[in-house]
Structure formats: structure tokens, C-alpha cells
Amino acid sequence: MAKTIKVGIIGTGSIAQNQHMPGYRKCKDVEIAAVCDVNETAAKAAAEKFNVPKVFSDYRDLLALRDIDAVSVCTPNKFHAAPTIAALQAGKHVMVEKPIAMNAKEGLAMCRAAKKARRILAVGLHFRYDENVLALKRYADEGAFGEIYFIRAQALRRRGIPSWGVFYSKELNGGGPLIDIGVHIIYAAIFVAGFPEPTAVSGISLTKFGNRNDVLPGSWGMWNWKEYNVEDNAFAFVRLEGGGAMSVETSFVANIPEEVFSFQVFGTKGGGRMSPAAYMGEQAGTLVNVQPVWLPKSEAHAREIADFIGAIRGECRVGVTGEEGLKVTRIIDAIYESAKLGREVKIPKLKI
């Protein structure tokens, strides 16, 4: 009989209650043993909802529980690094929500802490399990694309500044659409492409709409425009090792005909598109576009939690490693740095 894995939740907001906690409840022989939130009222409400026995307002008290095997860190971005490193040092495995951290310096410290503690550090980049992404990954693994020489990654909303949370705050969130939704599409694209090494970036980061009250909101309603100080659009050209490149386009607000959350890969044998999944190439002397007739419904969050638990038990590989999450954050850091300096910046190789 498998040992029951006891999990703690640090941060009890929407991502914890809508994804992490339901995900753990679906896993066999897993118990959510404790929750923690600086808002003790919110923590108690989450504990009552999920029948969790212990409630804390300081994550250090949760980490002092010797029978906790693993934690999910579901706090705002600014508070990813400290509880993650403390949890790893306390001998706990960690699933931290995306992005891995506010910046690559923090992310590197987290990866090194995991390596030193010999514990798992997983990052909640759930598009690793999106069925469209997995279909393209199968094409890539079979060599159907040949050499991938260009990637176009797009996470574009027409009106999509969240009206909740701290997405408007550079201090708490680290940035706008690039760090919030761009992180997902960049990861999915380089995952399919086999994690090409980025070498240099040229980018721009713009605030054209978010700090105004005369912009029509979408279905999410009006955001905190008075305190909005992150970008609402960011675009970049990323050079990749071996001569390839990737373009990145992200927006919270843009005057475009429709929202786009997809990427394309350009290869010497064929090309691919994420959403909806498609393969473009040559067959029987004919140019063809091939789309799946059917794909399973994506249960991405549940699968990433299941693989995190499976990895703890030694049954499988964790979905997204800390090192993979760090690679994406290094690209995002470089885009912001290039935008600030107004020139291309290099991305040096990194050893963890």
C-alpha cells in the first residue's frame, strides 16, 4: 500500500482553490494536511471548503510540520522565491505556480536550493499538458518538422486585464502580459521545439491602455487603472543557438480582431500550429494541412499535479522542472532589459 503523501498549500487564492487543491484531491493516497495564507480569514475559508485540518498565516509554521511531504506555492509572484526556498531547505518537494519567480536571479536560487536539498522543484506551466501542444510535440519527436528554424509565439488579448488580483502591479506581479500569459506560450513553444538555447533578445515593452480610464473593458470589467504600472503590450525577437529565432507577441489590451493564444513552428520538413493543432507540409507530391480529427479534452492542471505526486513516488518525471521554468524566465528578463535599454541584450549560458 502506497504511503499517504501529505501536502501543504501556501497561498489560498483562486489558483489554489480552483486547480491545485482539486488536483490533489483527485490523487490516490494524497492528503491536503495544511493551508496557509497571510489573510487568515481566506485560509480558514479554504480549509473549511476542502476539509483541511490545519490552518496557518505564516508559511514557516506550516513548513515546521514534519509530516508534510510537499507544498504548492500559490502566492503572488513576488512571494514565490522565499517560501519555495524555505520549503526545499525544510526537506519538502515544491510545486510553484508560474512564473518560477519574479526574475531569473530568484529562479536560479530556487533551482540551486532544490539541487542542494535533493528535492523536486516543479513549475506550474500547465500548457505542457495541453492536448494541442502534445500533438505538436509528437510530430516534433518523430522528426516531422525537420530542423525548426523559426518560432512565432502569440498570447494576445483584445481586452484582458484581470480586474482581480495584483496583475496591475510591477512590485507584486513583476510585469504585465509578458510575465503573466507570455510565460505560458513561450514555454509551450520551446517545449515543442526541444528547448533551444536563447542567445540574445531585442524587445519592446509598452503601456498604452492600462493606465487610462477611457478604454472600454471586456467581460472582466474595469481593472485598477489608477495604480496600473506594468506593460500592456510586449514584443520581442529572440535569437536562438544554431541560427534560429523566435518572435514573441503579448498583450492584455490590443485593437485586434480576435484573441490569439497559439504558436507556430517553421521547419525544413513541415510546420506546426498550436491552436487548433495542425501540421503543414508535403505528402504524395502535394502541399497539405493536416488537423487531428479528435483530441482528448485537456485536463492540464490535474495532470501536472498527478505527475508531481508521481515524481515524488519515483513513478514518472515531473512535468516542468525548475530548470525549464528558469529558461523561460531568463528570456522574459532579457525582453524587459532590452526594452529598458533600447537595444539587443545577450543571454549568457547558465550553469546551475
C-alpha positions in Angstrom: 0.0 0.0 0.0 1.4 3.4 -1.0 2.4 5.9 1.7 0.0 8.8 2.0 1.7 11.9 0.8 0.7 14.9 2.9 0.6 18.3 1.1 0.6 21.9 2.3 -0.8 24.8 0.3 0.8 28.2 0.7 -1.5 30.9 -0.7 -5.2 30.1 -0.9 -6.4 32.3 -3.8 -8.2 31.3 -6.9 -5.4 29.2 -8.5 -5.1 27.1 -5.3 -8.8 26.6 -4.8 -9.7 26.1 -8.5 -6.8 23.9 -9.6 -4.2 22.8 -7.0 -6.5 21.7 -4.2 -9.0 19.9 -6.5 -6.0 18.3 -8.3 -4.6 16.8 -5.1 -8.0 15.5 -4.1 -8.1 13.5 -7.3 -4.8 11.8 -6.5 -4.9 8.5 -4.6 -3.3 8.4 -1.2 -2.7 12.2 -1.0 -4.0 14.4 1.8 -4.1 18.1 2.0 -2.9 18.4 5.6 -2.5 22.2 6.0 -3.1 25.5 4.3 -1.5 28.9 4.8 -2.4 32.5 3.8 -1.4 35.8 5.2 -5.2 36.5 5.1 -6.2 34.2 7.8 -9.9 34.5 7.0 -9.2 33.3 3.4 -7.1 30.5 4.7 -9.9 29.3 7.1 -12.4 29.5 4.3 -10.3 27.4 2.0 -9.6 24.9 4.8 -13.3 24.6 5.5 -14.2 24.2 1.8 -11.6 21.3 1.4 -11.8 19.9 4.9 -8.2 20.7 5.7 -7.3 20.2 9.4 -4.6 22.8 10.0 -4.6 26.5 9.1 -1.7 29.0 9.3 -1.0 32.6 8.5 2.8 32.2 8.4 4.3 29.7 6.0 7.2 28.9 8.3 4.7 27.4 10.8 3.4 25.2 8.0 6.9 24.1 7.0 7.7 23.2 10.6 5.2 20.3 10.3 7.5 17.2 10.0 4.8 15.1 8.3 4.3 17.5 5.3 6.0 15.9 2.3 5.3 18.6 -0.3 3.8 22.0 -0.8 2.2 24.1 -3.5 3.3 27.7 -3.6 0.3 29.7 -5.0 1.2 33.2 -3.8 1.6 36.3 -5.9 4.8 36.3 -8.0 6.7 38.4 -5.5 6.3 35.8 -2.9 7.3 32.7 -4.9 11.0 32.6 -4.0 11.1 32.9 -0.2 8.6 30.1 0.7 9.9 27.8 -2.1 13.5 28.0 -0.9 12.4 27.6 2.8 10.3 24.6 1.9 13.1 22.9 0.0 15.5 23.6 2.9 12.9 22.0 5.2 13.0 18.9 3.0 9.7 19.4 1.2 9.1 18.9 -2.5 7.7 22.0 -4.2 5.2 22.8 -7.0 5.4 26.6 -7.5 2.9 28.4 -9.7 4.2 30.2 -12.9 6.3 32.0 -13.4 9.0 30.3 -11.3 9.9 33.7 -9.8 9.9 37.5 -10.3 13.2 37.2 -12.1 16.0 34.8 -13.1 18.2 35.6 -10.1 15.4 34.4 -7.8 14.7 31.4 -10.0 18.3 30.4 -10.0 18.5 30.5 -6.2 15.4 28.3 -6.1 16.9 25.7 -8.6 20.1 25.6 -6.6 18.2 25.1 -3.4 16.3 22.2 -4.9 19.6 20.6 -6.2 21.3 21.0 -2.8 18.3 19.6 -0.9 17.8 16.8 -3.4 14.1 17.6 -3.7 11.8 18.1 -6.6 11.1 21.7 -7.8 8.2 21.7 -10.3 6.7 24.8 -12.0 3.0 25.2 -12.8 3.2 25.8 -16.5 0.2 23.6 -17.3 0.2 24.1 -21.1 2.9 21.4 -21.0 -0.2 19.1 -20.9 -2.5 20.9 -23.4 -3.6 18.3 -25.9 -2.8 20.6 -28.9 0.7 21.1 -27.6 1.2 17.4 -27.0 0.0 16.7 -30.6 2.7 19.0 -32.0 5.3 17.5 -29.6 4.6 14.1 -31.0 5.2 15.5 -34.6 8.4 17.1 -33.4 9.6 13.9 -31.7 9.0 11.9 -34.9 11.1 14.4 -36.9 8.1 15.6 -38.9 9.2 19.2 -38.7 12.8 18.6 -39.6 15.0 21.5 -38.4 12.9 24.1 -36.6 14.4 27.4 -37.6 11.7 29.9 -36.5 9.0 30.0 -33.9 6.2 32.6 -33.6 4.6 32.7 -30.1 1.5 34.8 -29.5 -0.5 35.5 -26.4 -2.7 38.4 -27.4 -5.9 39.6 -25.7 -8.1 42.3 -27.1 -9.4 43.3 -23.6 -8.0 41.1 -20.9 -6.5 43.0 -18.0 -7.7 41.0 -14.9 -10.0 43.0 -12.7 -8.9 41.0 -9.6 -5.5 40.1 -8.0 -2.3 42.1 -8.4 -1.8 41.8 -12.2 -1.6 45.6 -12.4 1.4 45.9 -10.0 5.0 45.7 -11.1 6.1 45.4 -7.5 3.9 42.3 -6.8 3.5 40.7 -10.2 6.8 41.7 -11.9 5.1 42.8 -15.2 2.0 42.5 -17.3 1.1 40.2 -20.1 4.6 39.1 -20.9 5.2 37.5 -17.4 1.6 36.5 -16.9 0.4 34.9 -20.1 3.5 35.2 -22.3 5.3 32.8 -19.9 2.8 30.0 -20.9 3.1 30.4 -24.7 6.9 30.8 -24.6 7.2 27.6 -22.6 4.9 25.6 -24.8 6.7 26.7 -27.9 10.2 25.9 -26.8 9.0 22.7 -25.2 7.8 21.5 -28.7 11.0 22.8 -30.3 13.2 20.8 -27.9 14.3 23.7 -25.6 16.6 25.6 -28.0 19.1 27.8 -26.1 18.4 31.6 -26.3 21.4 33.8 -27.0 20.1 37.3 -27.5 16.9 39.4 -27.3 15.6 42.6 -28.7 12.3 43.7 -27.3 9.9 46.5 -26.5 7.5 46.9 -23.6 4.7 49.4 -23.8 1.9 50.8 -21.6 -0.7 52.3 -24.0 -4.0 51.4 -22.4 -3.8 50.1 -18.8 -3.3 53.4 -17.0 -6.3 55.0 -18.7 -10.0 55.1 -17.7 -11.3 55.8 -21.2 -10.6 52.3 -22.6 -13.6 50.1 -22.9 -13.2 47.0 -20.7 -14.1 43.5 -21.7 -16.2 40.9 -19.9 -13.9 41.0 -16.9 -14.9 44.6 -16.2 -12.7 47.6 -15.4 -9.3 47.0 -13.8 -7.3 49.1 -11.3 -6.2 51.7 -13.9 -5.2 54.2 -11.2 -2.4 52.0 -9.9 -1.6 50.2 -13.2 2.2 50.4 -13.8 3.1 47.3 -15.8 3.2 46.9 -19.6 0.0 46.1 -21.5 1.9 45.1 -24.7 5.3 43.5 -25.2 7.0 42.2 -28.3 10.4 40.6 -28.9 12.8 38.9 -31.3 14.8 36.2 -29.7 17.9 34.7 -31.3 18.4 31.0 -30.7 21.6 28.9 -30.7 22.3 27.4 -34.1 21.0 30.4 -36.1 17.2 30.1 -35.4 14.9 32.6 -33.9 11.6 33.2 -32.1 9.2 36.1 -32.1 7.1 36.8 -29.1 3.9 38.9 -29.1 1.9 39.5 -25.9 -0.9 41.9 -24.9 -3.6 42.5 -22.3 -5.2 45.1 -24.4 -4.9 45.5 -28.2 -7.1 46.6 -31.0 -7.1 43.3 -32.9 -10.0 41.3 -34.5 -9.8 38.4 -32.0 -7.7 37.0 -29.2 -4.8 34.7 -30.1 -3.2 32.2 -27.9 -1.0 30.0 -30.1 2.4 29.4 -31.6 3.8 28.3 -34.9 6.9 26.4 -35.7 8.6 26.7 -39.0 10.6 23.6 -40.1 12.5 22.4 -43.1 10.2 19.4 -43.5 7.0 20.8 -42.1 5.4 23.4 -39.9 3.0 23.2 -36.9 0.4 25.4 -35.3 -0.8 25.0 -31.7 -4.4 26.2 -31.8 -6.1 24.4 -33.3 -3.4 21.8 -33.7 -2.3 21.4 -37.3 0.6 20.1 -39.4 1.6 21.8 -42.6 3.9 20.0 -45.1 4.2 17.9 -48.2 2.6 14.5 -48.8 2.5 12.5 -52.0 3.7 15.4 -54.1 1.0 17.7 -52.6 1.1 20.6 -50.1 -1.2 19.6 -47.3 -2.6 20.9 -44.0 -3.3 18.1 -41.5 -5.6 18.6 -38.5 -6.5 16.0 -35.9 -10.0 14.6 -36.2 -10.2 14.3 -32.4 -8.1 15.2 -29.4 -8.9 14.3 -25.7 -10.1 17.1 -23.5 -7.2 18.8 -21.9 -7.0 18.2 -18.1 -3.7 20.1 -17.9 -3.8 21.2 -14.3 -4.9 17.9 -12.9 -2.2 16.1 -14.9 0.6 18.4 -13.7 -0.5 17.7 -10.1 -0.7 14.0 -10.8 2.8 13.9 -12.3 4.2 16.0 -9.4 2.9 13.3 -7.0 4.1 10.6 -9.3 7.6 12.1 -9.4 7.7 12.2 -5.6 6.9 8.5 -5.6 9.5 7.8 -8.3 7.0 6.7 -10.8 7.5 9.4 -13.5 9.2 12.6 -14.5 7.8 15.8 -13.1 6.0 17.8 -15.8 8.0 21.1 -15.9 11.3 21.2 -14.0 12.7 24.2 -12.2 15.4 24.5 -14.8 12.8 24.6 -17.6 10.8 27.2 -15.8 14.0 29.2 -15.3 14.8 29.1 -19.0 11.6 30.9 -19.8 12.1 33.5 -17.1 15.6 34.2 -18.4 14.0 35.1 -21.8 11.4 37.3 -20.1 14.1 39.1 -18.1 16.0 39.7 -21.3 13.0 41.1 -23.0 12.3 43.6 -20.2 16.0 44.5 -20.0 16.2 45.1 -23.8 13.0 47.3 -23.6 14.6 49.3 -20.8 17.9 49.8 -22.6 16.5 50.2 -26.1 19.0 47.7 -27.6 19.6 44.0 -28.0 20.9 42.2 -24.9 22.8 38.9 -24.7 21.7 35.9 -22.7 24.8 34.2 -21.3 24.8 30.4 -20.8 24.0 29.4 -17.3 25.2 26.6 -15.0 23.0 25.6 -12.1 
